[in-house]
C-alpha cells in the first residue's frame, strides 16, 4: 500500500506528524516509532519494507511522490466515463447521418416536402358566394390561408405549444433538454414544426420503441421544412392539417363545427379552446369532456398571459366565461 509520510527525521528526532496506514487510519509517528523500537527493529530499517504499511523510501515520501489505490480507481473510472460519453456522441451522429441518407426510417423526398399530400373537401359555392355544400371522402378538411386565420388563434398556439417558434430552426434544444431532464412532466419538447412533420409523415406507432425511433426522424424533417417554408406557412399547414375530431379536420372545419364561425372570426376564448385540443383532441374535447376542455382552455389563457399576449385582467375575465 502506498502511504503518506510527513516531515520525519532520523536519530530519534520525531515531529508531531502523523502517518496514514493502509486501513485508512492516522497514527502519530512518535507512537509508531516507539512501538517499532520496542519490537526490536533497528532505526535504519524503519523506512524499509519490513511492514506492509510503508513501501516508499523516506526521500520519496519527502518529495511527495505518493500514489494511492483510490487514485488508480479514479483514473479507470474517468477512462470508462469519458469513453461512454464519446461512444454516445458517435452513436447520435451516426444515427442522424443514417436518417439523412434515408437508411433508417422514411425520409420524404424533396418534391414531397415541397408538395405534401393533403386531401381537401370540395365546396359548392353559389354565385352570391354562399356555401351550398361540401363533398369529401374521408376527411372534412378545407384549406385556409394565413391571412384568414384570427391572430387570436396564432398567438394562443405559439404561447402554448412553442413559445420560441420564431427563434428556432425546427428543433428547440432548450425545450428538448427540459423535457428529457423532467421526463416530460414540465411539458413536451416538440416544436410546432416537429408536430407538423409527425402529422404528415409519421404513422401511428405500435409501441414506445417505434415512437422513440420516429422522434429523431421528425427532427430531421422539421429542419428541412424550416428551410423550405416561412414561419407563417408552417403555422398555416399545421392548423389546416390538425384533426379536431367530430369530422372537423383543419381549423376551418373546426371553427364551423364547434363555434359555427370562420377561422378569421374566432374569439379569444374560442381560439384558446381549440388550441387546448391540440394536446389531446379526445381528452380535451368540449363535446366529450366539457370540464376537461374548460380547464385546458384556461391553461392556454394563462400561457398567453404569461408571455404577454394578453393582460392579466383580460385573462381573468375570459377564464370566468362558461
N, C-alpha and C positions, 0 to 999 in steps of 0.2 A: 504494500500500500504506500502511496506517496503521501508524505506528511509535510507539514509546515513548521519550521523551526524559527523562532525569533532570535534576537541577539543573545548568544551564549558564548562564554569564553572558557578557555581551558584553565588548568591549575586551580580547579575547585572554586573559581570566582564566578558565581552564578547570579544573574539578574533576577528580577521578579517576573520574568516572562513565562509563557505557557507553551505547551506542545499539544497539537491536535492528534489524537490517537486514531487508529484505524477504525474504531467503532464510533467515531464522532464525538468523543469526549475531550474537553480541555483539561489538561493536568498541569499543575505547576512544575516547572523543570527542576526546581530545588528538591521537590518530593521524589521525582523520578530518579535523579542522580543519587539521592540518599538511599533509595531502595536498591538501585543497582550496585552501589558501593557495599551495602550490607550483604548483598548476594555474592560478593567476592569478585566482581568483574573489574578488571583494571581500567583506569581512566582512558588509556589510549585506544580502547576498543568500544567505548561508549557510543561513538558515532558510526560504528560499522553495522553489519547486518546480523548482529547477534540476536536481535529481536526483529520480528516481522513489522514492528511499528515504524522502523526507520530504515530507509534504503538509500537515502541521499547523503552524500558527504556533507560535512559541516560547511565547506566552501560553497557547494551548490545551493544549499539551503540559504546561506547568507546572501547569495546573488539573486535569490528569488526564482530559481528555476524549479518551480513546483508544479506538478501535474496531479490531477485527481481523476478518480474513476467517473465522477459526475461530469467532468469536462469531456471525457470521451463519449458519454451518453448524449450530452448536448450536441456534440458535433454530428453524431449519427442521426439524431433527431432532426437537426437542421437540414442535413442532406436529404432525408426522406421527405421532409415537409416541402422544401422548395422543388424537389423532384416531382411530387404530386401536383403542385401548383403549375409547374411547367407543362406537365402532361395534360392537365385540364385545359390550359390555354391552347395548346396544339390541337387538342380534340375539338374545341369550339371552332377554331379557324378551319380545320378540315371539314367540319360539319357544314359550315356556311359555304365553303368552296364547292362541296358536292351539291348543295342545293342550287347555287347559281349556275352550275353546269347541267342541272336537270337530272342528276344521277340519283337524287334522293327526294322522293315525293314529286308532286306535279307542279311545275312552274309554267304558267301560261306564256305562250309566245308573245312577241311584241304586238302583233296585229290584234290579238285577243285582248291584250291590256288596253290597247287604244280604242277598241270597239267591243266592250263587254256585251255578252249575250243577255238581253233582257226581253221578257215577254210582256208587252203592254196591251191593255184592253183597247178595243175600237170604240170610239164615241161617235154617236149620231147627233149632229147639231143642226138645228133649223136655220132658216135664212135670217131670222132675227136673233141668232146666236144663243138660242135656248137649247139646253141638253135634252134630247129626246130619249136617249137610251144608251146603254153600254153593253158591248158584247166581249166576252173573254172565255178562254177555255179553262184555265186552272187558277189564274191569279187576277184579281181585280186591281190591277196596277195601272195608273195613269201618270205619265211623266209631267213634271212641272219644272220651270226654270227657277234659278236662284232669286231672281227679282220678284217672283210670285210667291215667295215664302216670307212669312212675317219675321221681322227681326227678333221678335219675342222667342220664336222657335229656335233661331240660330243661337241667340245668347244663352238660352236655357240649356241647349245641347252642349255647348262648349263649356259652360260653367260646371256642368255635372259630369260629363263624360271625358273631357280632355281640355283642361284649363290652359295648357301650354300648346294648344293646337297650332297657333300661328308661329310658334318658335321652333318646333322640331321638324325633322325631315322624314317622318313616318314612324319613328320609334322614340319614345320618351324615356331616356335612360333613368332619370330621377324617379319617375313613377314605377318603372320596372324594378329598380333596386328596392324601393319601398315595398312593393308587392311581395318580393322574394323574402325580404327581412321579416315582414309581418305576416307572411304566409297568406296574403290576400285579405287579412282581417281589416286593414286600413284602406281598402279599395283596390281595384284591379290595376294592372299596368298596361292595358291595351289602349292604344290611341284610336281615334275615330277612323283613321286610315287603315289601321290593322283590322278593325271591326268590319270595314267595308271589304277588305281582302277576304275575310272569313265568310261574309255573306255571299260573295261572288264565286269563290273557288274552293272553299273547304267543305267537303261533305260532312254529314253528321258522324262524329266519332263514336265507335262502339265501346271504347274503354278509355281510361285515363292515359294509357300509354300512347294510343293513337292521337289523342288530343295533345299530348306533350310533343309529339313529332310535328304536328300541324303548326304549333306556335312559331318555331324559327322560320318555317316556310312562309308564314304570314308576314313575318318581319321583313323578309326579302322582298315579297310582293309589295308591301307597303312602301318601301323605299323607292321601288320602281314607279309606283303610282304617283308619288310625290314629284318625281321628275317629269311625268307626263301631263299632270293636271294641276290647275291652280287650286288654292285652298277652297275657293267658292265652288268650284266644280266638284271637289271631293265631298263637300257638305251636301251638295245637291244630289249627287249619286247615292250617298248614304241614306238620305231621307226618302228618296224615290225607291230604294231597294228594301227598306226595313218592313217586315211583316208585323202589323199591329193586331193581327187575329181578327176574327169575325168578318172575314172577307174584305179586310182593309189592308191592302198591301201598298205601301208607299204613303207619303204624307198627304197627298190629295184625297185618296180614298179614306184615310183615317180621319181627316178633318170632317169629311162628309158623313161618315158612319157614326162617329161619336158625338159630333157637335153640330152637324147639319150646316157647316160653313165651308169656306175655302181656306187654303193654307195662308193666304195673304191676310185674312181677317181674323186669324186666331188671336184670342185674348191671351193675356199673360198667364192666367191660371189654367187656361186650356192647353197652352203650349207646355206648361210645366207638367200637366197630367200626361201628355203624350210622351214627353221626354222621359218621365219616370218609368214608362212602359218599356223603354229601350233596355233597361237592365234585365227585365223578365216580363214579356208581354202577357204571360198567363198568370203569374203571381200578382202582378200589379195592374190587372185589367179592371177597369171601373164597372164592367158589367158582371164579371165573375166574383170579384172580391173588392167591393167598393171601399171598405175600410182600409185595406192594404193600399189601394190606389190613392186614397186621400193622404195617408201618411207619407207615401212616396212623393206625391206632389209637393207636400210641404218641405220635404227634404230637398227637392230641386229648388224651391224658392229660397231656402236657407243658403244653398250654394250660390245662387245668384246674388244674394245679399252679401255673402262672404267675399265675393270677388267684384263687388261694386257695380253690378249690373242694375241693381235696384237698391233703394234706400231701406233702412230697417223699418221705417214707418209703413212703406208700401208692402213690404214683406209680411208684416204682422196683419195688415188689413186683408191681404189676399188669403192668408192662412185661415182667417176667420170665416171665409166663404165655404158653403157646403160643397 
